[in-house]
Amino acid sequence: MSTVVGHREPPEIHVMTFNVRCDAGSPTGHPDHWPDRAPLLTRMLAVEQPDLLGVQEPFGHQLGAIRAGLGDRYRMVGASREVDPDGEHSSIFYDADRFEALESGQYWLSETPQEVGSTGWGATLPRIVVWARLRDRATGRVVLHANSHFDHASEAARVRSAEVVADQLSGAIERVDAVLFTADANAAAERSEPYRVATEDTGLRDAWLAADQRLTPAIGTFPDYRAPVADGDRIDWILVGGNARVHAAAIDAGANGGAQPSDHAAVHAVVTIG
């Protein structure tokens, strides 16, 4: 598996978002079969080594494949979205040699945001936001990173979720050096209402559009184990705000001899702050 972005030296920060696809119990021989995908995911993370990683969908028992790829110096923020600790996660992983966690938390996208497992606004499943305020040990800059996975079925829930996140991050821009939002938004960048809500008048910018350089062709971020679609919908986002400059961006389906670690593509950005 070739490196798309890989390790970056300070002050550059490699940010990555990846819906790693839950273990759905797909049978042997199916491209979704988790025991076949797990080593591909581990290998991808081992070669990419992002400084900050937001993941979506892994069950608790899948986190080991992520940790194996990242290595011992990484720490995780976030817990299951359900009472069951093996439920789906939307966790943030950060390189603890590079970042110090100052504060972190998790809330549910519902009218009762502190109620574990709560759903809101017509969502079919519990949805969460995991966040961490992190200090870059190399530069002293402070970044607020939030990560989420919006509902797949309810447009109303996606719009309301975008409003909540935009309010959180735009409100924090003056108190930190930069904000980052990583997500599987289940909504197309540039042409959906959740995207408009998240980017219009919020100070948040789409890293793919803001990048000085794009390291890969533009493809849809949900290939579903098929060939990537040129200029397809980007439903997986990295948004940046504050004093963040995006130097490069990439979208990687992670194909390895035809096999893919997930039904989604990984999205990357290289940013500096200040």
C-alpha positions in Angstrom: 0.0 0.0 0.0 1.6 3.3 -1.1 1.7 6.4 1.0 -0.6 9.2 0.0 0.3 11.9 2.6 2.4 10.2 5.3 4.3 11.6 8.2 4.8 15.4 8.2 7.3 17.4 10.3 6.2 20.3 12.4 4.7 22.8 11.9 2.7 20.8 9.4 -0.2 18.7 10.8 -1.5 15.7 8.9 -5.3 15.5 9.6 -7.3 12.5 8.4 -10.9 11.4 8.6 -12.0 7.9 7.8 -15.2 6.0 8.1 -13.6 2.6 8.7 -16.9 0.7 8.3 -18.4 -1.3 11.1 -18.0 -5.0 11.4 -21.4 -6.0 9.8 -20.7 -9.7 10.0 -20.3 -10.0 6.2 -19.3 -13.5 5.1 -15.9 -14.7 4.0 -15.2 -13.7 0.4 -17.3 -10.6 0.6 -15.3 -7.3 0.2 -16.9 -6.1 3.5 -15.6 -9.1 5.5 -13.9 -7.5 8.5 -11.2 -10.1 9.1 -9.9 -9.4 5.6 -10.3 -5.6 5.9 -8.7 -5.2 9.3 -5.1 -5.8 8.1 -5.6 -3.4 5.2 -6.8 -0.7 7.7 -3.8 -1.3 10.0 -1.4 -1.1 7.0 -3.0 2.1 5.7 -2.6 3.8 9.1 0.9 2.5 9.6 2.1 4.2 6.4 0.0 7.4 6.7 0.7 8.1 10.4 -1.7 11.1 10.7 -1.2 13.5 13.6 -4.9 13.8 14.1 -7.4 11.2 13.0 -11.2 11.2 13.3 -12.8 7.8 12.7 -16.4 6.8 12.2 -18.3 3.5 12.7 -15.8 1.2 14.4 -17.3 -1.1 17.1 -15.2 -1.4 20.2 -13.7 -4.6 19.1 -12.4 -3.0 15.9 -10.4 -0.3 17.7 -7.4 -2.7 18.1 -6.8 -2.7 14.3 -6.6 1.1 14.4 -4.3 1.2 17.4 -2.1 -1.5 15.8 -1.6 0.8 12.7 -1.0 4.0 14.6 1.3 2.7 17.3 1.8 3.1 21.1 2.3 6.9 21.0 -1.3 7.6 20.0 -4.1 8.2 22.5 -7.9 8.0 21.9 -10.7 10.4 22.9 -14.3 9.2 22.8 -16.5 6.3 23.8 -19.3 4.2 22.4 -22.4 6.1 21.3 -24.5 3.5 23.1 -24.6 2.1 26.6 -22.8 -1.0 25.2 -19.1 -0.2 25.2 -18.7 -2.3 22.1 -21.1 0.0 20.2 -20.1 2.3 17.4 -17.5 5.0 18.0 -16.7 8.4 16.5 -13.3 8.7 18.2 -10.4 11.0 17.8 -6.9 9.6 17.8 -4.0 12.0 18.4 -0.2 11.6 18.4 0.6 12.2 22.1 4.2 13.0 21.2 3.0 15.9 19.1 -0.1 17.0 21.0 -1.2 17.4 24.7 -4.9 17.0 25.4 -6.0 20.0 27.5 -9.7 19.1 27.5 -12.1 16.7 25.8 -15.7 15.5 25.8 -18.5 13.9 24.0 -22.2 14.7 23.4 -25.1 13.3 21.7 -26.8 15.0 18.7 -30.2 15.2 20.3 -32.3 17.5 22.5 -30.7 15.7 25.5 -27.0 15.9 24.5 -25.7 14.3 27.7 -28.0 11.3 27.6 -26.1 8.2 26.5 -27.7 6.7 23.5 -30.2 9.5 22.8 -31.4 10.3 19.3 -32.7 13.5 17.9 -34.6 15.3 15.1 -35.7 12.1 13.4 -32.3 10.3 13.4 -32.6 6.5 13.1 -29.5 5.9 15.4 -27.7 7.7 18.2 -25.2 10.2 16.7 -22.4 11.9 18.7 -19.8 14.6 18.5 -16.4 13.8 20.1 -14.1 16.8 20.7 -10.7 17.6 22.1 -8.8 20.8 22.8 -5.2 20.0 22.0 -1.9 21.9 22.4 0.7 21.4 19.7 3.9 20.7 21.6 6.0 21.8 18.7 4.4 25.2 18.2 2.3 25.9 21.3 -0.7 26.5 19.1 -4.1 25.2 20.4 -6.6 23.5 18.2 -10.2 22.3 18.8 -10.8 19.1 16.9 -14.4 17.8 16.7 -15.4 14.6 15.0 -18.8 13.2 14.1 -21.0 11.0 11.9 -24.3 12.4 10.9 -27.4 10.4 10.4 -27.7 8.5 7.1 -31.5 8.6 6.8 -32.9 11.9 8.1 -32.1 15.1 6.3 -33.6 17.1 9.2 -31.2 15.4 11.6 -28.3 16.1 9.4 -29.2 19.8 9.1 -29.8 20.2 12.8 -26.5 18.3 13.5 -24.7 20.7 11.2 -26.2 23.6 13.1 -25.0 22.3 16.4 -21.5 21.6 15.3 -21.2 25.0 13.4 -22.4 26.8 16.5 -19.8 24.9 18.7 -16.9 25.5 16.4 -17.7 29.1 15.2 -18.1 30.0 18.8 -14.7 28.6 19.7 -12.7 30.3 16.8 -11.8 33.3 18.9 -10.7 31.2 21.9 -8.3 28.8 20.1 -5.8 29.2 17.3 -7.7 26.9 14.9 -10.7 24.5 14.7 -11.0 21.3 12.8 -14.1 19.3 12.0 -13.8 15.8 10.6 -16.9 13.8 9.7 -18.8 11.4 7.6 -21.6 13.9 7.1 -23.7 11.7 4.8 -24.3 14.9 2.8 -22.6 16.1 -0.3 -20.0 18.9 0.0 -20.8 22.0 -2.1 -24.4 20.9 -2.8 -26.3 20.0 0.3 -28.1 21.9 3.0 -25.9 20.5 5.9 -22.8 21.7 4.0 -24.3 25.1 3.5 -25.2 25.4 7.2 -21.7 24.2 8.3 -19.8 26.6 6.0 -21.9 29.7 5.4 -21.2 32.5 7.8 -19.4 30.2 10.2 -15.7 30.8 9.5 -15.3 27.1 8.5 -13.8 26.3 5.2 -13.7 23.1 3.2 -10.1 21.8 3.3 -10.4 20.2 -0.2 -11.4 23.5 -1.8 -9.0 25.6 0.4 -5.9 23.4 -0.3 -2.9 24.9 -2.1 -2.4 21.5 -3.7 -4.5 18.4 -4.3 -2.4 15.2 -4.1 -5.0 13.0 -5.7 -7.8 13.3 -8.2 -11.2 14.3 -7.0 -13.3 11.2 -6.4 -16.4 10.5 -4.4 -15.7 9.4 -0.9 -18.2 6.5 -0.8 -17.0 4.1 -3.5 -18.7 1.1 -1.6 -15.9 -1.3 -2.6 -16.3 -0.3 -6.3 -14.1 1.7 -8.6 -13.9 5.4 -7.3 -16.3 7.8 -9.2 -14.5 10.8 -10.6 -15.9 14.0 -9.2 -18.4 12.0 -7.2 -20.0 13.3 -4.0 -17.7 14.1 -1.1 -19.8 13.1 1.9 -16.7 12.8 4.2 -15.4 16.3 5.1 -12.5 18.1 6.7 -13.5 21.6 7.6 -11.0 24.1 9.1 -11.4 27.5 10.8 -9.4 30.1 12.6 -5.7 30.5 11.7 -5.5 27.2 9.8 -3.9 27.2 6.3 -4.4 24.1 4.2 -1.3 23.2 2.2 -2.5 19.9 0.7 -5.5 17.6 0.5 -6.1 14.1 -0.7 -8.8 11.4 -1.1 -7.7 7.8 -1.0 -9.8 4.7 -1.5 -6.9 2.6 -0.2 -7.2 -0.1 -2.8 -4.7 -2.9 -2.3 -4.7 -5.4 -5.1 -8.4 -4.7 -5.6 -9.3 -5.0 -1.9 -10.2 -1.9 0.2 -10.1 -1.4 3.9 -13.5 0.3 4.0 -16.5 1.2 1.8 -15.5 4.8 2.3 -12.4 6.6 1.1 -10.0 8.3 3.6 -9.8 12.1 3.4 -6.6 13.9 4.3 -5.4 17.5 4.8 -2.1 19.0 5.6 -2.4 22.2 7.6 -0.4 24.7 9.5 -1.7 27.0 12.3 -0.8 30.6 12.9 
